[in-house]
């Protein structure tokens, strides 16, 4: 699910410090240096644990940078964007380890490509898609739950762009804990949790093609509940921070030590670069179909 998660326009791979040499004022110079250091740190990561640790530092860095350098020139914004894109590319690389060699035993049958999640009722919302994906996953393996959510090209009215819009949901094992079957009689032995191999997956929904399934070679543990905040709430926070209301945004939420939504609007020809991080700290919402 990580691929293209934070990137709208890819730049050539390489060291972060070589991406941009824009002239910067004193305040922006310090902000730019801190982002570059985070980028270099991310590009050295070789594991998802390392990438998550660096990602957790990103939100306070963005907030601090906004306070110290609120006004930026076109050259400064371009330089900042390029480093942010390289950071995202390195995060993708670290979070997507190579598949196991052919000799590795294949897990049990994955949940696809049989029946896919139920199509959402109109009007389509990201929350309905997440709820349908979660219900579908639990019918295939009750241990599965939502791990990551990526929303591509959605506007402030919560409508996905018909040509480029997409919602991708990664599914992984929920934390193992005591469970109680409501049908079990009091005093009867508790059923042991399943020990069968678990196959994780990702499903994507587009306005034109609807649901698609992809098997995942990795399994990230799902923390319940995810997400807590709706896309509407994250857009509301972004607008309060100055996000352009008539634009298309990319939103990413994944399991980290400090769970947060990454909100991004990028349009280089129009010199638009908006990047914010918001904590996933809302009251739990009720799932809808």
N, C-alpha and C positions, 0 to 999 in steps of 0.2 A: 504493500500500500504506500510505501514511502515514495516510490518513484514520482517525480514531478510534484511532490507534496507541497513544497514551498516555492517552487520556481515557475515563473511564467515565461521568462525569456532567458534561456541558458547562455552562459558565457563559457569560454574555453577553460578547461581545467588547468589548475596550476596553483602556485602560492598566492595567498591572499594579499600580501604586501605589494605585489606587482600589478594589481588590477587597476589602480587609479592613482594619478599623481596630481589631482586637482589642488589648486591653491586653497588653503583653509585659514579661517581666522582662529584666534587663540582658543575660544570656546569650542568651536567645532573640531579643531585639531585634536583636542583631548578626547572628545566623543568618538571621532574617527579612529583614533589610536586604540581605544578600548574595544571597539567593534572588530577591528583588525586582529587584535590579540585573541578575541573569542573565536574568530574565524580560523586563525592558525591552530588554536587548541582543538577545534572541531576537526580540522583536516588531519590531525595526528591520531584521531580516534580510530580504533580498529574493532570496536564492539558497540552494541546498542547501549550497554551500561555507561560507557564513556560518553556517548553522544547525548544520552539523557541528562547526564550530569552537567554538560556544557549548556544544553538547552535550558536547564533550570536557571542558569545565570542570565539568560537572554532578556527575560522580562524586566528585572531591575535595571539592566543596562539601557534598555530602550527608554524606560521612564526617566532615568537620570539624564540621558542624552537630550530628551525633549526639554527638560528644565534648563539645561545649561546652554543649549544651542537651538532655540526654537525657530530662528529664521536662517534659512540656508539659501545659498545661491544655486543656480541651475547646475553648475559644475560640482558643487558640494553634494547635491542630491544625487547626481549621477554616480559619483564616487561611492557614496554611502550605499546606494542600491546595488552596485556591482559587488561590493564586499558581502552584502547580505545574501545575494544570490549564490556566491561562491560558498558561503557558510552552509546554505541549504543543500547545495550539491554534495558537500563533504558529509553532511548529516545523512543524506540519502545513501551514500556509499557505506558509512559506518553501520547504519541500521539494516542494511540488506546484505548479509553475508552470503558467500557463494553457496549454491545448493550442495547437498551431500554427494559424495562420489557414487557411481552406479552400484558399487558393491554394498552400499548401506541398505539394510532391510527396509522394504517399503511398508509404511504403516497400514492400518486397516483402511477399508474403502472410505474415501472422503465423502462429505455430505452432498457433493454434486457429481455429475451434472444432471441429476434427477430434477424433480419439481423445485422450482426456485421460489423465493419469497413472494408473498401475495402482492399484487399491484395495489398501490395506495388509492384511496378514494379521493375525489376532487374536493377541495383544492389540494394539490400535492404539497406537502411540507417535508422538510428534512426530518422532523421529529416522527412523522408517520413512516418514513422510509427506515429509520433506525428501529422503530418498534416492530415493523414487519420483518426486518432482517433478524432481530433478536428472537422473535417467536419462531421463525423458520429454523434458526440454528438450534434451538432447544428441542425441536422435533427430530432433528438428526442426531444430536448428542446433547443431553441435558447439562453437560459440563461447559458448553460453549457460551460465551457472552461477548459483548462489544468491547474491543480493545482500542481501536483508533477510528476517527471519523475525519474525512476530508471532503470539503464542499468547494467545488470549483465554479466560479463565475455566477454568483448569485447577487441580485440587487437588493436595495433597501426595502423593497416591497415583498421580499422573500421569494421572488420568482427566479428560477434557474434560466440562464440564457439557453434558448432552444437549440442553438448550434454548438455551443461549447460547454454547456452546463453538465455537471456530473457530481454524484455523491458516491463516495467509496467508503465502505465499512469493513474493517478487519475484525475477525472473530478469533478469540483465543480462549483458553481455559479460565474459568472463574476460580478464585481462591478455594482450596479444598477446606471444608469445615463440616461440622456435624449437620446432618440433614434428617428431617423427620417426615416420613410418608404419612399424610393425613389419614390414609386408609389403615395404617398399622394399629392394631389393638394395643391398649395400654398394657405394658408388661411383656409384649412380644419382642423378640430380638430385633435390633436395628439392622437394616440392610447395609452391608458394607458398600462403600463407594466403588464405582467401576474402576478397574485397573487396566482396561483395554487401551491399546495405543490410541492416542488422540490425533486427529488430522485437522489442522486449522485451515481457515479459508478466508477469502475476501469476496464480497459481492459489490457490484457497482450498478447504479441506476442512472440512466440518461433519459431526457424527455423523448428522444427519438427511438432509441433501441431498448429501453426499459432494462430489466435485470440481466446481468451477466455474472458468471461465477469464475473464480480462479483459485486453484489450490495453492496453499502457502507452505514453503519448506520450513519456516520458523513458527514458533508458537510463543507469543507474548501473553503474560498472565493478565486477565481482565480484572480491573478493580471496579466493584459495583458501588453505586450506580454511575453509569457513564452514558451520555453526558448529564450534568446537572443543569446547565444553562441552555436555553433555546438559542437558535440562530438569530431570532428577533431581538433577544436581549443583548447579544454580542454586537449586532448592528447598531442598536441604540447606544451602547457604550462608545462604539467607534465614531458615530455621528457627533457625540458630545466632545470627542477629541479632535474633531475637524475633518473627518473623512468626507470625501465628495459624495453627495447623496445620489447622484445620477450615474454612479460607476458600478462596475462589476467587481466583486471581491472574491478572494480565495480564503477559506477558513480551514484551519487544521487543529485538531484536538487529539492528543495521544497520551498514553499512560506515562507519566514522569513523576518524580518525587513531588514536584509542585505542579499539579495539573493546570494547564492554561491553554486558552485558545490563541492561536497566532492568526492575526487578521491582516491581510495584505491587499493593497490595490496598486497596480503598477501599469503605467502607460508611458514608456520612454519618449515616443515622439511628441507627446503632449506635456512632457516634463511633470508627470504625476508620479509621486512615490510616497505611499502611505503604509507604514508598518507599525503595528501595535500588538501587544500581548495582554490578554485579559484573563484573570483567574476563573476557573470553572467552579464558582462558589455559590451558585443559586440554590434555592430550595428545589428539591426533586420534583420534576414535572410528571404528570400522569400521561402514560403512553396512549397514543391514538392510532387508529388504523388509517 
